[in-house]
């Protein structure tokens, strides 16, 4: 029961940091673009192949409010990483459990 409470608090804090804290992280979220503009070669940059993706430029496509868009992108990114990491953990755990069963 303690581990469920820990994971619930961990999830809540992670989502709060991603959703709220991400807006305050930096006024120049992409350091490379910022340096390129400051040094004068920013105009030669080309858009990436993923520039039309739903989460391009640290926001959610179609959400006009910058704070909400960045927060949603942070929350979706955090949930994606947690789901992928949790799935990987379960796969590795099952495999290691199968090995210990063979040894007995």
N, C-alpha and C positions, 0 to 999 in steps of 0.2 A: 504494500500500500504506500510506503514511503517513496518508492521509486516512481509511482504514478504521479504523486504530488510534485515530486522534483521535476519530472518531465513536463507537467502542466505549467509549472512556474517558469521553467526554461523556455517553453514554447511562447508563453505570454510575453516574457521579457524580450525574446528574440523578435517577435512580431512588433512590439512597441519600438524597439531600437530601429528596426528596418523601416517601419511605417512613419515614425515621427523623427527619429534621429537622422535619417538619410537626407532630409531636407536641409538640415543644418551642417552637413558634412563639409561642403565646400562650395564657394561661389563659382569655382572653375572645376567641375567634376572630371574633365578629361585633361590631364596634365599635358599630354602631347599636343593637343590642339591649342592649349593656352600658350605653350612655349613656341609653337609654330607661328602663332599670330604675333607674339612679342618680338620674334627674331626676323619676321618678314617673309617667311616662306609658307605661310598658311594658305595663301591663294592657290598654291600649286597642288593642294590636297584634293584627292578624289573621294567620292562617297564609297563606302564599303558595299559589298554585295548584300549585306544585311541591313542597309540603311532604311529599308521599307518594312522591317520586321515590327511586330506589335510592341516590342520593348526597346526600340532604338533610342539613343540619346538619353538614357537614364529616366525614361518615362513610359507611360502607357499611351499608345496611339489612340486618338479619338477623345482623350480627356484633356480639356482645355486648361483647367486649373493646374498650375505648375506644382503646387504643394501636394495636391491630391494625386496627380499623375506620378510624381516621384515616390510618394509613399506607397501607392499601389504596386509600383514596379519593385520596390524593396520588399514588400510583403510577399508578392508572388515569387520573387527570387529566393527569399528565405524558405518559403514552403517547399519550393522545388528542391533546394539543396537538402532540406531535412528529409523529404520523402526519398530522394535518391540515396542519401547516406543511410537512412533507416533500412531501405531495401537491400543495400549492399551488406549492411550489418547482419540482416536475417539470412542472406545467402551464405555468407562466410560462417556464421554460427551453425547453420545446418550442416555445412560441409565438415566443419571440425567435429560436430557431434557424430557424424557418420564414421569418421576415422576412429574415434574413441570406442565406438560400438564394435568395430572390427577387431580391436586389440583384445577385447575381453574374452 
